[in-house]
């Protein structure tokens, strides 16, 4: 058993944001949530985390409705990495990671030796041991994302939810963060905008449009030129790459302009998003693609 959304809907301000969505992430795998802005990705992640309650349907954890479980119990199993985190307080990397131990301690009790061991392990697994005493505000965007992942690991979760963790990062740090996540021994659900990153790193994809699931399956099954055109309004070429034939998307332009661009330069089109094709570095061997 694991985290599961069963026909969940969510309405806010008189608008239906999610409509009958089902999601059951594969244990130990990475599930990618795709879809344009406003499709419901972040809302679905918040429902899975128990931060929001569904208007209808139910989110369960090991078969138990999430809304009947205590927040501390949920936080011991499910960790969340938001798009961006910031603070005006001068806090060290180690102190941020220590926040992940809060669900495992009684209120106002100091960290135990066991807590410090878990924190040290989380720092080591994210390559941050040498930066543990640095102050948060001195870190780059990529380093801050690593710290947030380390904080999440300190919760010792079995499920990890990430809301656009590569947002505002350069290509190097995007690859670095996703390679780190995919190597973790957890069930992860990650919202992404970049289709090629999703194809490289995710085992399973779920595509949302207008609050509904319009496609799901392995990347090669889901990422087709027809789907990109239907969901994103963009013409694209999709070709298999690498030893495991993962799809690579080459964008040709929006529906309104791609025909004109192709007429101007026959056989060519601008590549708007093209991370290196092929198998993602750092993937665990033997994972389904």
C-alpha positions, 0 to 999 in steps of 0.5 A: 500500500502507498499514497493514493488519490481516489477520484479527488476533486477540488473547488475553490472560489466557485471554480473546479480546479481538479475533477475526479483525478486518480493517482497511485504512484508506483512504490519506489518509482518517480511519477511525473506530473505534467500539464500547463499552468493552471492544470491542477498540478500544485493543487494535486500535490497539496491534496496528496500532502494533506495540506488541502482537503478534497471537495470530493473523493479521498486521499489515502495512505496505506488505505487510511483516509489522510484526513483521519490521520494526525498531521504528525503521523502524515509528516513522518511518512510524506515529505514535501519540497516546495518550489521555493523556500526563503527566510529572513532569519540567519539560519544555517544549513544544518538547522534547516535540515534539523527541521525535518526531525520535528515530526519525530520529536515531542514539542520543545524537546531538544534534538537527540543523538539519534536525530543528529545522526539522521541529520548528518546522514541527510546532509551526506546523501545530498552532498552538503556535509561540507556546507552544513555551517553555511548560512541559508542566505549565502546559498545559490538556488541549486544549493537551496533546493539540495538543502530542502531535499535534505530537510525532507530526507531528515523526515525519513519519508517513504513518499516525497512530493516535489513541486517544480523543484527545477524552477529557476535553476540553470540546466546543470542544477536541474539535472543535478537535483533530479539525479539526486531525487531519482537515486533516493529510496523513496516513492516520489511524485514531482511536478515538472514543466520541462517535458524532456526532463520528465522523459529522462528521469520519470518512470511514469507520467500523469498529464493534467489538463483542465483539472483532469487526467488526459494521459498516463503511462510510461514516458514513451507511451505518453509523450507524443506529438499529438498529446503535446499539440492537444495539451500545450497547443504546440507542434513538436517532433518526438523521437526515441533516444538513448539505449532505452528509447526515451522520448525527446521532444523538439518543439517547432512552435505554437499552433499559430506560428509553427506553419509559418516558421517551417515555411520560412526554413523548410525542415527546421524549427527552433528548439525551445527546450532541449536537455541532453537526450538519453538515459538520465545520469544517476538513474538507479539500474533496473528501473522501469522506463 
